Amino acid sequence: MCNVVLMLKSLGINDLLNFDFMDRPPADTLIRSLEQLYALGALNDRGELTKLGRRMAEFPLDPMLSKGVIASEKYKCVKEVLSTVAMLSIGASVFYRPKEKAVHADTAKMNFARGGGGDHIALLRCYTEWAESDYSTQWCFETFVQVRSMRKARDIREQLEGLCERVEIDQNLSTPDDQDACLKAITAGFFYNTAKLGKSGDYQTIKQRRTVHIHPSSVLAKEEELPGWLTYFELAFTTKEFMRQVAPIKPTWLIEIAPHFYQESDVQDAATKKMPKMRKGR
């Protein structure tokens, strides 16, 4: 809904509660979208589109992804974030797992996770290695990666490169060895989607205090020691509420990136003392 609201705002339609929608969304959904766009800096306190909001509206992406792309210039990791965002945009169709080669497929996927960084950096490594193979179909076959999905990600990335030129983002900025820079840029867009590991071994979202779980398909789901703080791409509800595409973050980043949204009290426990890492099943 945030994407629709941002688009309408960019078209000069400000009174959304009285706008003649063909299929009117609930008022509380509209209000939550406005609040989220305000938190992202796309709207000012009068509900008007900001300069940042106009730049975000140029991208045909979820506003949180758009904010991450724009923030990547600050953290000097535009190339890496463009690849990561392109991979996130194609959904959960990157890897495949044939039953007869399940162990090989799992090993190939976990190879992308070596070095840490969670699902976001694993997806970045996947795209980078595919590009270094000259976009090889054989490479995809050997690593159990969907070649059609990768080609779609390449098309999305090329489109984003053109849009970066339109909004004057320097695409030559790159820090391939700095995971934190890339994750900070992502967190700049997804600070709304953060969760903290509790003493019970379950995660809770920071603001809503909802119990959530790492999705079984995540590379972090197989970690022996779970990170204390996560940012996630989206929530999916099946038997439980699962976080899809998760990445470890530091709680101090939230104060640095979104001081208007997080106070010291929100992250005080983890910021003042190191949270003990917990093993799965505890």
C-alpha positions in Angstrom: 0.0 0.0 0.0 2.9 2.4 0.7 3.9 2.2 -3.0 0.4 3.3 -4.1 0.3 6.1 -1.5 3.7 7.4 -2.6 2.6 7.3 -6.3 -0.6 9.2 -5.6 1.3 11.8 -3.6 3.8 12.2 -6.5 0.8 12.9 -8.8 -0.4 15.7 -6.5 -3.2 13.8 -4.8 -3.0 14.8 -1.2 -6.5 14.0 0.3 -6.2 10.2 0.2 -8.9 9.5 2.8 -11.5 11.1 0.4 -9.9 9.9 -2.8 -12.3 8.0 -5.1 -10.6 4.6 -5.1 -12.2 1.9 -7.3 -11.6 -0.5 -4.4 -11.2 1.6 -1.3 -8.6 0.3 1.2 -9.4 0.4 5.0 -8.7 3.8 6.5 -6.3 2.4 9.1 -4.3 0.8 6.2 -3.9 4.2 4.6 -3.0 5.8 7.8 -0.3 3.2 8.5 1.1 3.7 5.0 1.3 7.5 5.6 3.0 6.9 8.9 5.5 4.6 7.4 6.3 7.0 4.5 6.7 9.8 7.1 9.1 7.6 9.1 11.1 7.0 5.8 11.3 10.7 5.2 9.2 10.6 2.1 6.5 12.9 3.7 6.8 15.9 5.9 4.7 16.6 9.0 2.0 18.1 6.8 1.8 15.0 4.7 3.4 16.6 1.7 6.0 14.9 -0.5 9.6 15.8 0.4 12.5 16.1 -1.9 13.6 12.6 -0.8 10.0 11.4 -1.4 10.1 12.6 -5.0 13.4 10.8 -5.6 11.9 7.6 -4.1 8.8 7.9 -6.3 11.1 7.6 -9.4 11.8 4.0 -8.6 9.1 1.3 -9.3 10.0 -0.4 -6.0 8.6 -0.7 -2.6 9.5 2.6 -0.8 11.7 0.8 1.6 13.8 -0.6 -1.2 13.9 2.9 -2.9 15.1 4.4 0.4 17.9 1.8 0.6 19.0 2.6 -3.0 19.2 6.3 -2.3 21.0 5.7 1.1 23.6 3.6 -0.6 25.2 6.7 -2.0 25.9 7.9 1.5 27.5 4.6 2.5 29.4 4.4 -0.8 28.0 1.0 -1.8 25.7 1.8 -4.7 26.8 -1.1 -6.9 26.3 -3.6 -4.2 22.9 -2.3 -3.1 21.6 -2.2 -6.7 22.5 -5.9 -7.0 21.0 -6.8 -3.6 17.8 -4.9 -4.3 17.4 -6.5 -7.7 17.7 -9.9 -6.1 15.2 -9.1 -3.4 12.8 -7.8 -6.0 12.5 -11.2 -7.7 11.1 -12.9 -4.6 12.0 -16.3 -3.3 12.6 -17.9 -6.7 16.4 -17.6 -6.8 17.4 -21.1 -5.6 15.9 -24.5 -6.4 16.2 -27.7 -4.5 15.6 -31.0 -6.5 14.8 -33.9 -4.2 17.4 -36.2 -5.6 20.1 -33.5 -5.1 18.9 -31.8 -2.0 22.2 -32.1 -0.1 24.1 -30.6 -3.0 21.6 -27.8 -3.4 21.8 -26.9 0.3 25.6 -26.9 0.2 25.7 -24.7 -2.8 23.3 -22.2 -1.2 25.2 -22.2 2.1 28.4 -21.5 0.2 27.0 -18.0 -0.6 26.4 -17.5 3.1 30.0 -18.0 4.1 31.4 -14.8 5.5 28.2 -13.8 7.2 25.8 -11.0 6.3 22.6 -13.1 6.2 20.3 -13.5 3.2 21.0 -10.1 1.8 24.7 -10.5 1.5 24.2 -14.1 0.3 22.0 -12.8 -2.5 24.7 -10.2 -3.3 27.4 -12.8 -3.5 25.2 -15.0 -5.7 24.6 -12.1 -8.2 28.3 -11.0 -8.1 29.6 -14.5 -8.8 27.1 -14.9 -11.7 28.2 -11.6 -13.2 31.9 -12.7 -12.8 31.0 -15.9 -14.7 29.9 -13.7 -17.6 26.2 -14.5 -16.7 26.8 -18.2 -17.4 23.9 -20.6 -17.7 26.2 -23.5 -16.7 27.2 -21.7 -13.6 23.5 -21.5 -12.6 23.1 -25.2 -13.3 26.1 -26.1 -11.1 25.0 -23.8 -8.2 21.3 -24.7 -8.3 20.3 -21.2 -9.1 17.3 -20.4 -11.4 18.7 -18.9 -14.5 15.4 -17.2 -15.5 15.3 -15.5 -12.1 18.8 -14.3 -12.4 18.2 -12.8 -15.9 15.1 -11.1 -14.5 17.3 -9.7 -11.7 19.8 -8.4 -14.3 17.0 -6.7 -16.2 15.8 -5.1 -13.0 19.3 -3.9 -12.1 19.8 -2.4 -15.5 16.5 -0.5 -15.1 17.6 0.7 -11.7 20.9 2.0 -13.1 19.0 4.1 -15.6 16.7 5.5 -12.8 19.8 6.3 -10.7 21.0 8.5 -13.5 17.7 10.3 -13.4 17.9 11.1 -9.7 21.6 11.8 -9.9 23.0 8.9 -7.8 26.7 8.2 -8.4 26.8 4.6 -9.4 30.5 4.3 -9.4 30.6 4.1 -5.6 31.5 0.6 -4.4 32.8 -1.0 -1.2 32.8 -4.7 -2.1 34.6 -5.8 1.1 32.5 -3.7 3.5 29.4 -5.7 4.5 28.4 -3.2 7.1 28.1 -0.4 4.6 25.7 -2.4 2.4 23.7 -3.6 5.4 23.5 0.0 6.8 22.1 1.2 3.5 19.5 -1.7 3.6 18.7 -0.8 7.2 18.1 2.8 6.2 15.1 1.6 4.2 14.1 -1.3 6.5 14.6 0.1 10.0 10.8 -0.3 10.2 11.3 -4.1 9.9 13.5 -5.0 12.8 13.4 -7.7 15.4 15.3 -8.5 18.6 16.1 -11.9 20.1 14.5 -12.4 23.5 15.6 -14.5 26.4 13.1 -17.1 25.4 14.9 -17.7 22.1 12.1 -16.1 20.0 12.4 -12.9 18.1 10.1 -9.9 18.7 9.5 -7.0 16.4 10.9 -3.8 18.1 7.9 -1.5 17.9 4.9 -3.8 17.6 6.2 -6.5 20.0 5.0 -9.3 17.8 6.6 -12.7 18.0 8.3 -13.7 14.7 10.5 -16.5 13.5 13.3 -16.8 10.9 11.9 -18.5 7.8 13.3 -22.1 7.3 14.6 -21.1 3.8 16.9 -18.4 5.3 20.6 -19.1 5.5 20.5 -17.9 9.1 18.0 -20.6 10.0 20.8 -23.1 9.9 23.1 -21.0 12.2 24.1 -22.5 15.5 24.2 -19.1 17.1 21.4 -16.7 16.3 22.2 -12.9 15.9 20.7 -10.6 18.6 19.2 -8.2 16.1 17.8 -8.6 12.6 16.2 -6.7 9.8 13.9 -8.5 7.5 12.4 -8.0 4.0 8.9 -9.1 4.7 6.7 -11.2 7.0 4.9 -14.4 5.8 2.3 -16.1 7.9 1.8 -19.9 7.7 1.8 -21.9 10.8 3.8 -19.1 12.4 4.7 -15.5 11.4 8.0 -15.9 9.6 10.6 -13.3 8.6 11.8 -13.7 5.0 15.2 -12.5 3.8 16.9 -11.6 7.1 20.2 -9.9 7.9 22.0 -9.3 11.2 22.4 -5.7 12.2 23.8 -3.8 15.2 21.3 -2.0 17.4 23.4 1.2 17.4 22.8 1.5 13.7 19.1 2.2 14.4 20.0 5.2 16.5 22.4 6.4 13.9 20.1 5.8 10.9 16.7 6.6 12.3 17.0 8.7 15.5 13.6 10.1 14.8 12.1 6.6 15.0 14.2 5.0 17.7 15.2 6.3 21.1 18.0 5.1 23.2 15.5 3.3 25.4 14.5 1.1 22.4 18.0 -0.3 22.0 19.4 0.5 25.4 19.8 -3.1 26.7 21.7 -4.2 23.7 23.7 -1.0 23.2 25.0 -0.8 26.7 25.9 -4.5 27.1 26.6 -7.2 24.6 23.6 -9.5 24.2 24.6 -13.2 24.6 24.1 -15.2 21.5 21.6 -17.9 21.8 21.6 -21.3 20.3 18.6 -22.6 18.4 16.2 -24.6 20.4 16.8 -22.8 23.7 
